[in-house]
Amino acid sequence: MGTPHIGAKLGDFAKVVLMPGDPLRAKWIADTYLHDVRLVNEVRGVLGFTGKTKNNIPLSVMASGMGMPSIGIYSHELFTHYGVEAIIRIGTMGTYQKDVHLKDILLAEGASTDSNWMSQHHLGGTYSAIADFSLLLTAYQAAKTLGHPVHVGNILSADIFYDTDQNTWKRWADLGILGVEMEAYALYVEACKLKKKALAMMTVTDSFILEEKLTAEERQLGLSQMVETAILTAEEYTKNAL
């Protein structure tokens, strides 16, 4: 029996799950990079697949939806109900820094936030959400091995996409934040709380400084580089965990 949001059976997911935001991107990844693929979830149109990489390593890919509440739900249920040990978010982001370029891969060593996500824990302080170091190091080495441009640092996980304050990003940039997305903070908190592993890996598709965006063709190429890096990371993690 599944969870309220996932209809898969126990054993349907691999130990590592790649999580793009878009369900159709999850399908594209499964169709393009995996074989012996099975559809394991389609509740609410959130598609999940399990298959094997070209090196016959089991791997799952499932959409997270948009925003921290969505990825918080799915990561929690995968970690607690389906025996998933590691989730690698693979998404897109906008950069705040001039030395981070379009199509580069960004690995979120840490995630800052403007969200109220941590209020549930009643800490009375500020919690710093960080990636699992073993996944982070493996991903960095994978990107270097594949020859893909990669950056590591602190990012912003934002609740707001259309910000009425046009200068908000500049204040974060002044603190060294590399760029913005909307999911990593909640994923990192769930993983830490549940003693699991997580990493957010993003392709830079927009530049706040240069006011540039990738074309559709460029976006596809950039995403391919990120997915290749994520798959190699998942393979290395799975082999080392066995």
C-alpha positions as CSV (number, residue, x, y, z in Angstrom):
1,M,0.0,0.0,0.0
2,G,1.2,3.5,-0.9
3,T,1.3,6.8,1.0
4,P,-1.2,9.6,0.6
5,H,0.8,11.0,-2.3
6,I,2.7,8.0,-3.8
7,G,1.0,4.9,-5.2
8,A,4.1,2.7,-5.5
9,K,4.5,-0.6,-3.7
10,L,7.3,-1.3,-1.3
11,G,10.4,-2.2,-3.2
12,D,9.4,-0.1,-6.3
13,F,12.1,2.5,-5.7
14,A,15.9,2.2,-5.9
15,K,18.0,3.3,-3.0
16,V,18.9,6.5,-4.9
17,V,16.2,8.8,-6.5
18,L,16.8,11.7,-8.9
19,M,14.2,14.4,-8.4
20,P,13.6,17.0,-11.1
21,G,10.7,19.3,-10.5
22,D,8.8,18.6,-13.7
23,P,7.0,15.2,-14.2
24,L,7.7,15.3,-18.0
25,R,11.4,15.9,-17.3
26,A,11.3,12.8,-15.1
27,K,9.8,10.8,-18.0
28,W,12.5,12.2,-20.4
29,I,15.3,11.2,-18.1
30,A,13.8,7.7,-17.7
31,D,13.3,7.3,-21.5
32,T,16.7,8.7,-22.4
33,Y,19.1,7.4,-19.8
34,L,17.6,4.2,-18.2
35,H,16.6,0.8,-19.5
36,D,14.1,-1.8,-18.1
37,V,12.1,1.1,-17.0
38,R,8.9,0.7,-14.9
39,L,6.3,3.4,-14.1
40,V,6.0,3.2,-10.3
41,N,4.0,6.4,-9.6
42,E,1.5,8.6,-11.3
43,V,-0.6,9.9,-8.4
44,R,-1.6,13.6,-9.1
45,G,0.4,13.4,-12.3
46,V,3.7,13.2,-10.4
47,L,5.5,10.6,-12.5
48,G,8.0,8.2,-11.0
49,F,10.1,5.6,-12.7
50,T,12.6,2.9,-11.8
51,G,15.1,1.3,-14.1
52,K,18.7,0.7,-14.6
53,T,21.6,2.8,-15.9
54,K,23.7,1.8,-18.8
55,N,26.0,0.2,-16.2
56,N,23.0,-1.8,-14.8
57,I,22.9,0.2,-11.6
58,P,19.3,0.5,-10.2
59,L,18.1,4.1,-10.2
60,S,14.7,5.8,-9.8
61,V,13.6,9.2,-11.0
62,M,10.5,11.0,-9.7
63,A,9.2,14.6,-9.9
64,S,9.2,16.8,-6.8
65,G,6.8,19.5,-8.1
66,M,7.6,23.1,-7.3
67,G,8.5,24.6,-4.0
68,M,9.5,23.4,-0.5
69,P,6.1,22.1,0.6
70,S,6.0,19.8,-2.4
71,I,9.5,18.4,-2.2
72,G,9.1,18.2,1.6
73,I,6.2,15.8,1.2
74,Y,7.7,13.6,-1.5
75,S,11.2,13.4,0.1
76,H,9.6,12.5,3.5
77,E,7.5,9.7,2.1
78,L,10.3,8.3,0.0
79,F,12.7,8.3,3.0
80,T,10.3,7.0,5.6
81,H,8.1,4.6,3.6
82,Y,10.1,3.3,0.6
83,G,13.6,2.7,2.0
84,V,15.2,5.4,-0.2
85,E,18.6,6.3,1.2
86,A,19.6,9.3,-1.0
87,I,17.8,11.9,-3.1
88,I,19.6,14.1,-5.6
89,R,17.5,17.1,-6.7
90,I,18.2,18.0,-10.3
91,G,16.8,21.3,-11.3
92,T,17.3,24.8,-12.7
93,M,18.3,28.0,-11.1
94,G,19.2,31.7,-11.6
95,T,22.6,32.9,-10.7
96,Y,23.5,36.0,-8.7
97,Q,27.2,36.0,-9.4
98,K,29.1,37.1,-12.5
99,D,31.6,34.2,-12.4
100,V,28.8,31.6,-12.6
101,H,27.7,31.3,-16.2
102,L,24.7,29.9,-18.1
103,K,24.8,26.1,-18.5
104,D,27.2,25.7,-15.5
105,I,26.4,23.1,-12.9
106,L,25.9,24.3,-9.4
107,L,26.2,22.0,-6.3
108,A,24.5,23.4,-3.2
109,E,26.9,22.9,-0.3
110,G,24.4,24.8,1.8
111,A,21.0,26.3,1.4
112,S,19.8,29.6,2.9
113,T,16.1,30.5,2.8
114,D,13.5,33.2,3.2
115,S,11.0,30.4,4.1
116,N,9.3,29.8,7.5
117,W,10.0,26.0,7.0
118,M,11.9,25.6,10.2
119,S,9.2,27.1,12.5
120,Q,7.8,23.5,12.9
121,H,11.0,22.6,14.9
122,H,10.7,25.5,17.5
123,L,14.5,25.9,17.6
124,G,14.7,29.6,18.7
125,G,17.6,30.0,16.3
126,T,18.7,29.7,12.7
127,Y,19.3,26.3,11.2
128,S,21.9,25.9,8.4
129,A,20.8,23.3,5.9
130,I,23.7,21.5,4.3
131,A,24.2,18.8,1.7
132,D,25.6,15.3,2.5
133,F,29.3,15.7,2.1
134,S,29.9,12.2,0.5
135,L,27.3,13.0,-2.2
136,L,28.7,16.5,-2.7
137,L,32.2,15.3,-3.1
138,T,31.2,12.4,-5.4
139,A,29.1,14.9,-7.6
140,Y,32.0,17.3,-7.8
141,Q,34.4,14.6,-8.9
142,A,31.8,13.3,-11.4
143,A,31.4,16.7,-13.0
144,K,35.2,17.1,-13.3
145,T,35.5,13.6,-14.8
146,L,32.9,14.5,-17.4
147,G,34.5,17.8,-18.1
148,H,31.4,19.9,-17.1
149,P,31.8,23.4,-15.5
150,V,30.8,23.1,-11.9
151,H,30.6,25.5,-8.9
152,V,30.1,24.6,-5.2
153,G,28.6,27.0,-2.6
154,N,25.7,28.5,-0.7
155,I,22.4,29.1,-2.5
156,L,19.0,30.6,-1.7
157,S,15.9,28.4,-1.5
158,A,13.1,31.0,-2.0
159,D,9.4,30.9,-1.4
160,I,8.7,33.7,-3.8
161,F,9.2,33.5,-7.6
162,Y,7.8,36.9,-8.6
163,D,9.4,39.2,-6.0
164,T,7.8,42.6,-5.8
165,D,11.2,43.9,-4.4
166,Q,13.5,44.0,-7.5
167,N,16.6,44.4,-5.3
168,T,16.2,41.4,-3.0
169,W,18.6,39.3,-5.0
170,K,21.4,41.9,-4.6
171,R,21.3,41.7,-0.8
172,W,21.7,37.9,-1.0
173,A,24.4,38.2,-3.6
174,D,26.4,40.5,-1.3
175,L,26.5,37.6,1.2
176,G,28.1,35.3,-1.4
177,I,24.9,33.5,-2.4
178,L,25.5,31.9,-5.8
179,G,21.9,31.8,-7.0
180,V,18.3,31.0,-6.3
181,E,15.9,28.0,-6.6
182,M,12.9,26.9,-4.5
183,E,13.4,23.4,-3.1
184,A,16.9,22.5,-1.7
185,Y,16.4,23.8,1.9
186,A,13.4,21.6,2.7
187,L,15.1,18.6,1.1
188,Y,18.2,19.1,3.2
189,V,16.2,19.5,6.4
190,E,14.2,16.3,5.7
191,A,17.3,14.3,5.0
192,C,19.1,15.5,8.1
193,K,16.1,14.9,10.3
194,L,15.7,11.4,9.0
195,K,19.4,10.5,8.9
196,K,19.4,10.2,5.1
197,K,21.5,11.8,2.4
198,A,20.6,14.6,0.0
199,L,22.2,16.8,-2.6
200,A,20.8,19.6,-4.8
201,M,22.4,19.9,-8.2
202,M,21.2,22.6,-10.6
203,T,21.8,23.9,-14.1
204,V,22.1,27.7,-14.4
205,T,19.5,28.8,-16.8
206,D,19.2,32.5,-15.9
207,S,21.6,35.3,-14.9
208,F,20.3,38.1,-12.7
209,I,23.4,40.2,-13.4
210,L,23.5,39.9,-17.2
211,E,19.7,39.5,-17.6
212,E,20.3,36.5,-19.9
213,K,18.4,33.2,-20.2
214,L,19.1,30.0,-22.1
215,T,17.4,29.3,-25.3
216,A,15.3,26.1,-25.5
217,E,18.2,24.3,-27.3
218,E,20.8,25.5,-24.9
219,R,18.6,24.6,-21.9
220,Q,18.4,21.0,-23.2
221,L,22.2,20.7,-23.6
222,G,22.8,22.1,-20.1
223,L,20.2,19.8,-18.5
224,S,21.9,16.8,-20.3
225,Q,25.2,17.7,-18.7
226,M,23.6,17.9,-15.2
227,V,21.7,14.6,-15.6
228,E,24.9,12.8,-16.8
229,T,26.7,14.1,-13.7
230,A,23.8,13.1,-11.4
231,I,23.6,9.6,-12.8
232,L,27.4,9.1,-12.4
233,T,27.1,10.4,-8.9
234,A,24.2,7.9,-8.1
235,E,26.1,5.0,-9.6
236,E,29.3,5.7,-7.6
237,Y,27.2,6.2,-4.4
238,T,25.3,3.0,-5.0
239,K,28.4,0.9,-5.7
240,N,30.2,2.3,-2.6
241,A,27.1,1.7,-0.4
242,L,26.8,-2.0,-1.4
